[in-house]
Amino acid sequence: MFGDVIVFGVGHSGTSLLSKMLHTLGWQSNDADEPFAESVRMRELNGQILATGLTSDIRAAQRAYFQSLERPFALKDPRFVETLPHWISAVHELDEKPTLLMITRDREAVIQSYLDRGELVDGQPGTRGRTVSQLLDLAAENYERWPFRKTSLRYERLVEAALIVKQQRKMRHDGGLWL
């Protein structure tokens, strides 16, 4: 059986697509919202961490949150790029540690996505007071700091794989592919 996964990446890098795929494959979505596949409770906790830092109340809420989850889970919140270090102690207490699955995407494509949606920080693409470049650098730093299992994949490869599956399904439907 596959274990728990934390989907990690800067917003607009494919985290929603990856999370939805994992949920379709059988990882538990728990309280993930429909449009972004983000855990509502994790988003709330990350918002509190960003506002106040890690407090004893938030630590207790993190422990309770992890205890409440159906497993195996696939959790995602782009705020993890900024808050991941504040989750390490809570993860350390788990019997089975989740794998950090980082998704990366071409930098210019991420920047263009922020621009297309009008998400700017001081005239530069970004969110929550950080530019995309700052978020990408922070994501790389925090990925390296993660002390447990981790792996990464490219958004472009994920899309290629999805297109191959789609093409093979069409060929099977049309009678041209036998498996």
C-alpha positions in Angstrom: 0.0 0.0 0.0 1.2 3.5 -0.8 1.5 5.9 2.1 0.4 9.4 2.9 1.5 12.3 0.6 1.9 16.0 1.1 1.7 17.7 -2.3 4.1 20.6 -2.3 4.7 23.4 -4.7 4.2 27.1 -5.6 0.7 28.1 -6.6 0.1 27.7 -10.3 2.6 24.9 -10.6 0.1 22.0 -11.0 -0.5 21.1 -7.3 -4.3 21.0 -7.9 -4.0 18.8 -10.9 -1.6 16.4 -9.1 -3.8 16.3 -5.9 -6.9 15.6 -8.0 -5.1 12.8 -9.8 -4.0 11.3 -6.4 -7.5 11.5 -5.1 -8.8 9.7 -8.2 -6.2 7.0 -7.7 -7.4 6.3 -4.1 -5.6 8.7 -1.8 -8.2 10.2 0.6 -9.1 13.8 -0.1 -10.5 14.3 3.4 -11.7 17.9 3.6 -10.3 19.0 0.3 -12.3 21.7 -1.5 -13.6 21.1 -5.0 -11.9 23.9 -7.0 -8.4 23.6 -5.7 -8.2 20.2 -3.9 -6.9 22.0 -0.9 -7.5 20.8 2.6 -9.8 23.4 4.2 -8.5 22.8 7.7 -4.9 22.8 6.6 -5.4 26.1 4.8 -6.9 27.6 8.0 -4.0 26.4 10.1 -1.5 27.7 7.6 -3.3 31.0 7.6 -3.0 31.1 11.4 0.7 30.2 11.1 1.3 33.0 8.6 -0.5 35.5 10.8 0.9 34.6 14.2 3.7 32.1 13.8 3.6 28.7 15.4 1.9 28.8 18.8 1.1 26.0 21.3 -2.6 26.2 20.2 -1.6 25.7 16.6 0.7 22.8 17.5 -2.2 21.1 19.3 -4.5 21.8 16.4 -1.9 20.2 14.0 -1.8 17.1 16.1 -5.6 16.8 16.2 -5.8 17.5 12.5 -3.5 14.7 11.6 -5.3 12.3 13.9 -8.6 13.1 12.2 -7.5 12.2 8.7 -8.5 9.1 6.8 -5.5 7.4 5.3 -3.7 7.2 3.0 -4.1 10.9 2.5 -3.0 13.4 -0.1 -2.9 16.9 1.3 -2.2 20.1 -0.5 -2.0 23.8 0.3 0.3 26.2 -1.6 0.9 28.0 1.7 3.1 25.0 2.6 5.8 26.7 0.6 5.9 29.3 3.5 4.8 27.1 6.4 6.4 23.7 5.9 9.1 24.1 8.6 6.3 24.7 11.1 4.8 21.3 10.3 7.9 19.2 10.7 7.5 18.6 14.5 3.9 17.5 14.0 4.9 15.1 11.2 7.7 13.8 13.4 5.1 12.6 15.9 3.3 10.5 13.3 4.0 6.8 13.3 4.2 6.9 9.5 5.6 10.0 7.9 4.1 11.3 4.7 6.2 11.6 1.6 6.7 15.2 0.4 5.9 15.2 -3.3 7.1 18.5 -4.9 5.8 19.5 -8.3 7.7 22.0 -10.3 6.8 23.8 -13.5 8.6 26.0 -16.0 9.3 29.3 -14.2 8.0 31.4 -17.1 4.8 29.4 -17.2 4.2 30.0 -13.5 4.9 33.7 -13.8 2.5 33.9 -16.8 -0.2 32.2 -14.8 0.1 34.7 -12.0 0.0 37.5 -14.6 -3.0 36.1 -16.3 -4.9 36.0 -13.0 -3.7 39.5 -12.0 -2.0 38.2 -8.9 0.7 40.8 -8.2 2.9 42.0 -5.3 4.4 45.4 -5.8 3.8 45.1 -9.6 5.4 41.7 -9.8 3.7 38.3 -10.1 3.2 36.8 -6.7 0.9 36.4 -3.7 0.8 36.9 0.1 3.5 39.6 -0.1 6.1 37.5 -2.0 7.0 37.5 -5.6 7.0 34.2 -7.6 10.8 34.3 -7.6 10.8 34.5 -3.8 8.2 31.7 -3.5 10.2 29.4 -5.9 13.4 30.0 -3.9 11.6 29.4 -0.6 10.0 26.2 -2.0 13.5 24.9 -3.0 14.9 25.7 0.5 12.0 24.1 2.4 12.1 21.0 0.2 15.7 20.5 1.0 15.0 21.0 4.8 12.3 18.3 4.8 13.9 15.5 6.9 11.6 12.7 5.7 10.9 10.9 2.4 10.6 13.3 -0.5 10.5 13.2 -4.3 9.8 15.7 -7.1 8.2 15.6 -10.5 7.8 18.1 -13.3 4.4 19.4 -14.2 5.2 19.1 -17.9 5.9 15.3 -17.5 2.6 14.9 -15.6 0.7 16.5 -18.4 2.6 14.4 -21.0 1.6 11.2 -19.1 -2.1 12.3 -18.9 -2.1 13.0 -22.7 -0.6 9.5 -23.4 -3.4 7.9 -21.3 -6.0 9.9 -23.1 -4.6 9.0 -26.5 -4.4 5.3 -25.6 -8.0 5.3 -24.4 -9.1 6.9 -27.7 -7.1 4.2 -29.6 -8.7 1.4 -27.6 -12.1 3.0 -28.1 -11.4 3.2 -31.8 -10.2 -0.5 -31.9 -6.6 0.3 -32.6 -4.8 -0.7 -29.4 -4.9 -4.1 -27.8 -3.6 -4.5 -24.3 
